[in-house]
Amino acid sequence: MPHLVILYSGNLDAIVDMPLLCRDAADAMLAVRDEAGAQVFPHGGTRVLAYPAPHFALADGGAAGRAAGAGKTGISGPDPGEYAFMYANLRMARGRSAATQQRAGEAVTAALRGRLDPVMATRHIGLTVQVDEGAEVFDAKHSTLHPLFKKPA
């Protein structure tokens, strides 16, 4: 842990480089530091997973966007009249301060916006980022990744 799970409308695949967006988000997560300056998330446990929704319905289907027109909403360029969404849920283990949770959420949001903002200049896209602390009832881990990042004693 942490895991960032991204659900998004499949129409974003044609206009957003999702592998780079995932890498940007993972790098942002790895850069988060706590109040003492320590890295918050372990390299071996940091995961970003993105899943497109091939079937989706958003708001009014694009009617308001088409009716508003590009010039009236500040959206420049050709507006295909379809909406898109991205929902990102960052789940981390318990015990981190509220300030650290805030920094992590802000870092992920900034990384996602780095890829989405240019597209949002010509499309109507909703972005939601949520941070949750794990409240595990059962938590099993098995990994050959963590040993790669442990310093020798």
N, C-alpha and C positions, 0 to 999 in steps of 0.2 A: 504494500500500500504506500503511496496514494494511487488511486485510479481515477483518471478523468475519462468519463464515458460521454461521448458526443453522439447525439441523435440529430439528424438533419434531413431536410427534404431533399429527395434525390435529384431535383433540378439544380442543386448547387454543384453537383459533380462536373457539369459542363463549364462552370465559370469560376470555380475555386480549386486551387491545387491542394487537395485534402492531405496527401502525404506530407507536404511542407507545412501545412497548418498544424498537423499532429506533431511534427518535429519541433516547430516553434513553441507549441504548448508544453511539450516535455522539457525543452530547454528552459522555459520560463519557470516551470515548477522546480527544476533542479537549482535555479538561481535564488530561490526564496531563502531568506535567512531569518532566524528568530531574533529576539531582542539582544541576545549575547553575540550575534553575528555568526552563529553556527548554522550549517546547512540543515534545512528542515526535513527534506525528503531524501531518502536513500536512492542512490543510482539504481541499484538492483530491483527496487520495488516500484519505481516510477513507471506507470503505464498510461498510455493514451490510446483509446480505442474509439474509432468513429464508424458509425453505422448509418447508411442512407436509408431513408424510408421511401421505397419505390411508389407507394400509394399514400397519398395524404390529401387533406382538405384544409385550407387555411382561410380563416375569416370569411369574407364574402366571395372568395374565388378570384379576386382581382378587380371587381367592379369599381370600388372606390378609387383605386389607383389609376385605372383607365379614365374614370370620370374626372379626376383631379387634373390629369394631364401632367406632362413632365415639368413645364414651366411653373405651374401653380404650386407644386409641392417642393420645389427646389431640387428635384431629382433631374439631373441632366442626362442628355443622351436618350437613345431609344429605350423606351420602357415596354417590355414585351407583355405587360399586363398580368404577370403572374407573381405570386408572392413566394417567399422562401422562408425557412426557419432553421435555426440551430439552437439546440438545447444542450448545454454542457453541465454535467454534474461531477464535481470534484469531491471524492469521498476520501477522507483521511482518518487515521486512527485517532482515538481520543487522547486528550492531554495537552493539546497545543493551546496557547493563549488566544484570546479573541483578537488581539493585534496580529498575531501570526496568521490566523485564519483569514483575516481581512487582507493581509499582504498577499497571501496565496491566491485569494479570489481576484484581487486586482491584477496580479501578474498574469493569471490565466485569461482574464478579460482583455487585457492589453495585447496579449499574444494573438488571441482570436480576432480582435479588431484590426490588428496589423494586416491580416489577410482579408478580412471582410469589408473594412471601410472603403477601399477602392471600388469594390463591387456594389456597395450600398449607394454609391454616387449615381448608379444607373438602375438599381433594382430596389424593390421594397422587401426588406429582410428583417425578421425579428430574431434577436439574439438574447438568450437567457443563460446566465451562469449562476449556478447554485453550489454552495459548499456545505457538505454534511460531515459530521463526525460519526464514525462507525459506532454502532451500538450492537455489537455482535452477540448473537446467541450461540453461534458455532463459528469458529474461525480456524481453518486448517491451512497450513502453508507448506509447500514443498518446492524448493527452488535450487537450481544449480547456477542461478545468476548472482545471488548475493556474495558467494565466495570470490567472484571476480573482482569485487570492489573493496575487499577487506585488505587492510595493510598487514604485511607480515609482522609477526611479533618479534 
